[in-house]
Amino acid sequence: MNGWSSSVGEQITPHEIPVHLLPEGVAAPVTPAMDSGPTLRDMERKFIRTTLAQTGGNKSKTAKLLGIALQTLLNKINEYKL
């Protein structure tokens, strides 16, 4: 067993994400969220925004910290209107 929860539905809840992968400032949920809570898209947007703030807006550093290509980050920034 790898410590990961399995997701049954189409939406991943914060309860299913390992604590070490949650963005800074997001508390680990105590109980699983059933039908409410942030979506993966919401969490990704917040994670990118937080990482951009931590790097002072440096997109190259942000992409490197997130482990994604700079172009992917730029596409996400455009998609999320950050």
N, C-alpha and C positions, 0 to 999 in steps of 0.2 A: 504494500500500500504506500502511495507516495504522499499522503497528507492532503491531497486535493479532493474537494467535494465534487460530485458529479452533478451536472445541470440537467434537469428534466425538460424544461421549457425552452423557448427561443431566447429568453432574456436571462443574462447572467446577473445575479444580484451581488451586492457587496459581500454578503455572507459567503459566497462561493470563491471569493478572491483571497488568496493568502495575505495575511496582514502585512508582510514585508513588501508587497506589490502595491498597496494602497498609497495614494498621494499623501504627502505630508499634510497634517491637519485633518485628515479623514479618520475618524475613530472606527475601530473594528466593530462591526455590529454584534450586539449581544444575542439577538434572535434573528432567524432568517426573515427577510422581508417577503411577504407573500405576493401582493399585487402592486406595491408602491415602492418608491425609492428611486435613486438615480439609475439611468440606463447606462450601458457600457459606453455609448456615445457621449453622454453627459460626463461620465468619469474621465474619458479620454480627453475631452475638451478642457476640463478642469486641470488634469494632469499636465497637458501641454501648456496651459496658461501659467500654472504654478512654476513649471520648469523654466519657461521663458522669463518669468520674474526673477527667479533665482540666478539666472545667467545675465541679468541686466538687459535682456532683449537680444542677446547674442544667439542668432539662429543656428550658426554652425555648432556652437557649444551645446545648445539645446538638443539638436539632432543627435549629436554624439552621445550625450547623457541618456537620451531615450533609446538609443540603439537603432535609429532609423536613418535613412538617407536624407540629406538636406532637401532634396526635391519632394520627398514624401512629407516632410515637415511643412514645407511651403504650401503644398496642396492642402494639408490639414488646416493650416492657418487661414487659407482662403475659404475652405469649406465651412469652418466654424466662425469665420469673420472675426478673427482675433487680431 
